[in-house]
Every structure is written in C-alpha cells, then in structure tokens.
Amino acid sequence: MEPTVPLPEPPTDLVRTQRPLQRGELTQGWSTAFWLGWVGITAGFAAIWYSARVTGMATWWLGPETAPRFIVVCLIPFVAPLALSLMTLSHRPWMPRWGLLGAAITAAVATLDIGGPARYFAVEYVLAAGGLLVSLAAIAGLVRDAPSQAASR
C-alpha cells in the first residue's frame, strides 16, 4: 500500500468567502427571482416603447412620433425597475418593501396612460401587478434573524 500524501492547503487569497446574510436581506434564490422579475418588467417597458414606435401610437411618456418627449421623460418608466434591479445586485436590505414602492410607481405610469389611443395602460398595469406579486412573494425570502442568532436556537 502506498502512503497517502495530504493535499496542500489552497492559498487563502484565492479562496472566495461569502459574506453572511444580514437581517432583512434576501436569500440567494429569492434575490435572483426578485432580480429576474424586475429585469422582466424593464424588458416589458422596452417592448411597449418598440411597439409604440412601430404602430405610431404614443404613450404619454413617449409622445407622438412627430413631437417626441424629452429623453428624460421617456425614461421615467424605466427608473423604478432598473433601480430595483441594481439595488438587488448590491444586496440592499428590505428589497421587497422597495419593490412595493416600485410597483406603485409602475402603476402610476399606467394610470397616466389611461385614455391613450393604444390602450398600453393595460400592459403597464400587468407589469405593475407582476412587480407587486414578485415583491410580495420575495417577503418569504427575507432573512429574519442574524446568522449568529439563528445558529444559537
């Protein structure tokens, strides 16, 4: 029999350690689901933008093709979904609560589109409802106790 040789320890600078989750942060799986939900809402607004330009029917935030709105106004619907997506990547605490605010902002954008020629407000309300549902569901993924407290129970 050959003697076994112990494996060398990996260099400590190459070992990646994960920081422990703090109270109020989303777990990894829920963070991913939350991020995907809000990226999907961003994509939904991009699809509305494209559709409005192709059909020639304007939303309040785009304006008619002959007199388009200032680019800052055109980007208003994207602010909440993009901000929530970026905040999720930086592991901000209490993201589902911020998501509820983002859903309310998205619903406000839809409300301002009521009465428009193309009825884009219906799709925008569906996007707001999706944001609301993903935010409510993500509450289940919040870390309730700090890791040291949870381990002592």
N, C-alpha and C positions, 0 to 999 in steps of 0.2 A: 504494500500500500504506500501510496505517495503521501507525504505530509502536506496538509493544506496550508496554503500561504494566505494570511489575511489580506484583504484588499486595502489599498491605501485610501485614506480619507480624501474626499474631494476638496479642492481649495474652497475656503469659505467665501471668497469674493465671487465665486461662480454659482453658489447656492442661492437660489431665489426664495426668499421667505415672504409669505403673505402676511400682511398686517391683519391683526384680529379685527373682526367687525365690532363696531361700536353700537351702543343702544340707538335705535332709530334708523339705522341703515338697512338697506335691502340686502337679502342674501344674494348670492351669485346668480342663482337661477331666476329669481324674481327680478333682479336688476336687468338681466338680459331680456326677459319678457317685457318689462316696462320700456326699455330702450327700443326694442323692436316695434312695440305699439306706437310710440311717438314718432319713430322714423317712418312708419307706415302712414301716419297722419300727415307728415310732411310731404310724402310722396303723393298722397291724395290731393293736397292743395296744388302740387305741381301738375297733376293731371287736370285739375279744374282750370288752371292757367292755360295749359296747352289746348284744352277743349274750347275754352272761351275765345282764344285767338283763332283757332281753326274755323269755328262756326260763326265768328263775328259777333257773338252775343257777349256783352260785357257784364262783369260783376261790378259792384260798387268800388272795389279796391283796385280793379284794373282800368276801369273807364273804357269808353268806346275806342276802337282802333284808330279812329281819326283824331282823337284827342286823349291820348293815354294819360293816366295819372303819373305823378312824380314817382320815381322808383322807390322812395322810402314808403309811400303809401301802398305800393304794390307788394311790398314785403311784409306788411303788417300781419297777415295770416300765418306767416312762417315763423314769427318771433317766438311764440309760446312753444310750438312743437320742437323747434331747433334748440331753444334754451333748455327745455326739459331733457332732450337727448344728450346734450353736452353736460348738463348737471349730473345726469345718471352716470356718465363715464367717470366723473370725478368723485363719485360715491358721497354725494351730499346727503345729509340726514333728512328724514321725513319727506322723501320724494313723492310718496302718494298724495300727501297734502298739497304739494306744489302741483301735482298732476290734476287735482280737482280744480285748482285755480286756472290751469291751462285749458281744461275742458270748458270752464265758464267763459274764458276769453274766446275760445273757438266758437262757442255758441253765440257770443255777441257778434262775431264776424258774420255768422249765418243769419242772425236776426237783421242785420243791416242790409242783407241781400234779399229780404222778402219783398216781393213785388217786382223783382227784376225780370227781364224778358226771358231768361233761360231757365229759371227755377233751379239755379245752382244752390240755392239755400238748402234744399232737401239733402243734397250730398254733403254739404257742410255740416248740417245737423247730425247726419250719420257719423261723420268724422268726430264731432264733439261727443256723441254718445260712445263711440269707441274709446276715446280718451278717458271719459268718465268711467267706463267699465274696466279698462286696464288699470286705472288708478285705484278704483275700489278693490279690485282683486289683489293688487300689489300690497294692500294693507296686511294681507296674510303673510307676506314675506318680510315684514319688519322684524328686526332683532329686538326682542322685548327686554332682555337682561344683558348686562355686560358679560363677556365670556367668563370672567373670574367668578361672578355671582352664580351663573348658570352651572358651573362646574362644582360649586360647593354644595349644591342642593342634592 
